[in-house]
Amino acid sequence: MLLNDEVGMLRRVPLFSNVEPAKLKLLAFTSDRVSYGAGQILFRQGDEGDAAYVVLSGKADIIVDSPGGQVKVAEVEPNEIVGEIAILCDVSRTATVQASMPLEALRIRKDHFLRLLREFPEMTIEIIRVLADRLGHTTAELSEARSQERQAKH
């Protein structure tokens, strides 16, 4: 794929929508385009957080290990980013991400990702929005699960 096509794809990602084209071109140039088949793992829970992934096409499941086994907690779709939490918080991966169908992504190395955040405060704000939205969904799901658990006991 041509660099301009990748820049166009990055522009559709809400996180990068305000970043100037020249910077997006640099990001596309310094990132790796990666492909995964259905069932292939992008990264595992507990791995070092060395990169974030922008999904260009396809979908992936976000899976966490729990005492009862693996649980799918969310899905990643095109134009979404995954893997940024481990970079931002400097922690190991909080979940496993597995392609649920053929998937193409842009793999952005940790150092490039952090440099972009330093240069573009608006990107940092968008990341906060994405994380806050995820947290809101998680809180709502947890609240629902607790409510169902209480009802089951009575």
C-alpha positions in Angstrom: 0.0 0.0 0.0 1.2 3.5 -0.8 2.2 5.9 2.0 -0.6 8.3 1.0 -3.2 5.5 1.4 -1.9 4.8 4.9 -2.0 8.6 5.7 -5.6 8.6 4.5 -6.4 5.6 6.7 -4.7 7.2 9.7 -6.7 10.4 9.1 -10.0 8.4 9.7 -8.8 7.3 13.1 -10.3 9.8 15.6 -7.1 9.8 17.6 -5.1 11.2 14.6 -7.8 13.3 12.9 -6.2 16.6 14.0 -2.6 15.7 13.3 -1.1 17.5 10.3 -0.6 15.3 7.1 3.3 15.7 7.2 3.3 14.2 10.7 0.9 11.4 9.7 3.2 10.6 6.8 6.1 10.3 9.2 4.1 8.1 11.5 3.0 5.9 8.6 6.6 5.7 7.4 8.0 4.8 10.8 5.3 2.3 11.6 5.1 -1.3 10.5 2.1 -2.6 8.5 1.2 -6.0 9.9 -1.3 -8.7 8.9 -2.8 -11.4 11.0 -5.1 -14.4 10.1 -8.2 -15.3 12.0 -7.1 -16.7 15.4 -3.6 -15.2 15.4 -2.5 -13.2 18.5 -1.4 -9.6 18.2 -0.1 -9.7 21.8 -0.7 -11.6 25.0 -1.8 -10.4 28.5 1.4 -10.0 30.5 3.6 -9.2 27.5 5.8 -6.1 27.5 3.9 -3.1 26.0 6.3 -2.2 23.1 3.8 -0.9 20.6 0.2 0.3 19.9 -1.8 -1.0 17.0 -4.2 0.9 14.8 -6.6 -1.5 13.1 -6.9 -0.7 9.4 -9.2 -3.6 8.5 -10.7 -6.6 10.2 -11.6 -7.1 13.8 -10.0 -8.5 16.9 -11.2 -9.8 20.3 -9.9 -8.4 23.6 -9.6 -11.3 26.0 -8.6 -11.3 29.7 -7.5 -14.2 31.8 -9.9 -14.7 34.8 -10.1 -17.4 37.5 -12.8 -19.1 35.4 -10.7 -19.0 32.2 -10.4 -16.6 29.3 -13.2 -14.0 28.9 -13.8 -11.8 25.8 -14.4 -8.3 27.2 -14.5 -6.2 24.0 -13.9 -6.1 20.3 -11.6 -3.8 18.3 -12.8 -2.6 14.9 -11.2 -0.6 12.0 -10.0 2.9 12.9 -9.6 1.9 16.5 -6.4 1.8 18.5 -5.4 -1.0 20.9 -2.3 -1.6 23.1 -1.9 2.0 24.1 -2.6 1.4 27.9 0.6 -0.6 28.4 2.6 2.2 26.7 0.9 5.0 28.6 1.0 3.3 32.0 4.4 1.6 31.4 2.9 -1.7 32.5 2.7 -5.1 30.9 -0.3 -5.9 28.6 -3.6 -5.9 30.4 -5.3 -8.2 27.9 -4.7 -10.6 25.0 -5.7 -9.3 21.6 -6.6 -12.0 19.0 -7.7 -11.4 15.4 -11.3 -12.7 15.0 -11.0 -12.5 11.2 -8.1 -11.5 8.8 -6.8 -8.2 10.2 -4.4 -5.5 8.9 -2.9 -3.0 11.4 -0.3 -0.3 11.7 2.1 -1.2 14.5 3.4 2.0 16.2 6.5 1.6 18.3 6.4 2.9 21.8 8.9 5.7 21.3 7.2 7.0 18.2 3.8 6.9 19.9 5.1 8.8 23.0 6.8 11.4 20.8 3.5 12.0 18.9 1.7 12.6 22.2 4.3 15.1 23.3 4.1 17.0 20.0 0.3 16.9 19.8 -1.5 17.7 23.0 -4.8 17.3 21.2 -3.9 13.6 20.6 -3.4 13.2 24.3 -6.8 14.7 24.9 -8.3 12.2 22.4 -6.5 9.3 24.1 -8.0 10.4 27.4 -11.5 10.4 25.8 -11.0 6.9 24.4 -9.8 5.6 27.8 -12.6 7.4 29.7 -15.2 5.9 27.2 -13.8 2.4 27.8 -13.8 2.9 31.5 -17.4 4.1 31.4 -18.4 0.9 29.4 -16.4 -1.3 31.8 -18.0 0.3 34.9 -21.5 -0.1 33.4 -20.9 -3.8 32.5 -19.5 -4.4 36.0 -22.5 -2.7 37.6 -24.8 -4.8 35.4 -23.0 -8.0 36.3 -23.2 -7.2 40.1 -26.9 -6.5 39.8 -27.5 -9.8 38.0 -25.4 -11.6 40.7 -27.5 -10.0 43.5 -30.8 -11.0 41.7 -29.5 -14.6 41.3 -28.9 -14.8 45.0 -32.4 -13.7 46.0 
